Amino acid sequence: MDPSDQNPLTIHLVTTTNSPEFTHLTESLTRSSIIGLDAEWKPVRGHQSTFPTVALLQLACQLRPQFGSDSAESLVFLLDLSLIRLSSIWKLLKEVFASPDILKLGFRFKQDLVYLSSTFCSQGCDPGFHKVEPYLDITSIYHFLQHKQRGRKIPKETKSLATICNEVLGISLSKELQCSDWSHRPLTEEQKAYAAIDAHCLLEIFNVFRANVSKEGEFYNNVMELQSSNIISHGLKEILERFDAGDALIRTRFSEALNIIQATVASEDSHRIARGERVVSITSSINTLPMDELLLNIVRRFGEKIVLGESDRKPKAFRKKGKKRSSIVTCREKLLGNICDWQGPPPWDFSLGGDGCPKFLCDVMVEGLAKHLRCVGIDAAIPYSKKPESRELIDQARKEHRVLLTRDAKLLRFQYLIKNQIYRVKSLLKNEQLLEVIETFKLQISEDQLMSRCTKCNGRFIQKPLSTEEAVEAAKGFQKIPDCLFNKNLEFWQCMDCNQLYWEEQLRIASLPRSSSSFHYQRKREV
């Protein structure tokens, strides 16, 4: 399931402080108790003496519900730091990062903060950012949820954000665009959507965490604690005293009363602003309301802070090992430059005793490319094991007369072992990788080839399509066909190797120009 298939996010691209989007951002921050933070920059190749320049800062704001509403609205603001004058937003961001009324969520955000601080310092905003508080890392949330689920303490394994999203939210978070050039303008719609989802998923994971904590009654065990809160009125205390502390009615009435109080405070603040008075919290000039007691308890128990020291503000120095190492690196770069381009002929060529049928082996770095190749009828295998050694990949490619596709430059050093059997894919996106391979190896794709292979195992489909009745019979005890397909008069295909059934969805007529930046093909969807 792709995040983009969910309810569409409201995304605002902020390119100047004079825009309506920036005004909307400042207003949204006053109504937010929780924000998700993320940053994007142009990928760094090799070691550099300076930090990367942050090109985009994402702020996902979860707005407090309006009076009378139970749902909280979420907005994502993309701050284009390559276009905005950084000195004009430095103070606002500094106050947001340090505001005690806003919980900041992030995924290993310390590195982002280091790069962000360096970017602002380079534009004259010195000092840069040095602190984010209160802060809660998504990895900490993940470990808490895993501990509660398994009932025992588990080791803190390093998990990617995509893995956490998959396990906590049940969605597949694509990271294809992570290494795209974020300094190039204009940003593509895909980049904007990717950046927004990356920040918004932090809010979604936190909401699961908060619901999990609240469900266990962690903050309802002692309602008398809530009575001591500054925001509870005398009338609310009387309501609390009238009922049993464990009654669910108290929780409901307390929640309703809290909303009323917050709305009253907001109303009073708006009248003060109308009279020309400035509403200022203790440590920030942002007009934000205090956190509610439940969120405040989460911050007290799980909250962290990020503080940058002097050592964090300087890129790590790498020791030079003299001219010898420099010459080795130079020679290696020249070697890679010579062998990155395919020089053929491929192992399936008739001149080498091959059968003329293209065959590839996609390593773990381009495993997604294998499915795309299978969709257009190309034989594309994957390694036997999940974490194969280099020699295992080479042996498999040699035995099966395949070209090994990879993005790992280190594998190219084995070029002398299997001449013309390794190709380093340059593109990052799977569609572009597919086109690159088709054009590099001059592959001829016919309409009959499209979706002739199983995307699951690389096996061939049976030649004759199955009717619905035949498909139901073939699927017995193996696969369930959705009832909604029975009245569509569809044809089914079955893999001869793994028996997986597919059905055809007439989306587009197959069209594949030999040299084109985009193409469409007919899809058969896996049941």
Secondary structure, 3 states (H helix, E strand, C coil): CCHHHCCCCEEEEECCCCCHHHHHHHHHHHCEEEEEEEEEECCCCCCCCCCCCEEEEEEEEEECCCCCCCCCCEEEEEEECCCCCHHHCHHHHHHHHHCCCCEEEECCHHHHHHHHHHHHHHCCCCCCCCEEEEEEEHHHHHHHHHHHHHCCCCCCCCCCHHHHHHHHCCCCCCCHHHHCCCCCCCCCHHHHHHHHHHHHHHHHHHHHHHHHHHHCCCCCCCHHHHHCCCCCCHHHHHHHHHCCCCCHHHHHHHHHHHHHHHHHHHHHHHHHHHCCCCCCCCCCCCCCCCCCHHHHHHHHHHCEEEECCHHHHCCCCCCCCHHHHHHHHHHHHHHHHHHCCCCCCCCCCHHHCCCCCCEEEECHHHHHHHHHHHHCCCEEECCCCCCCCHHHHHHHHHHCCCEEEECCHHHHHHCCCCCCCEEECCCCCHHHHHHHHHHHCCCCCCHHHCCCECCCCCCEECCCCECHHHHHHHHCCCCCCCHHHHHHCCCEEEECCCCCEEEEECCCCCECCCCCCCCECCEEEEC
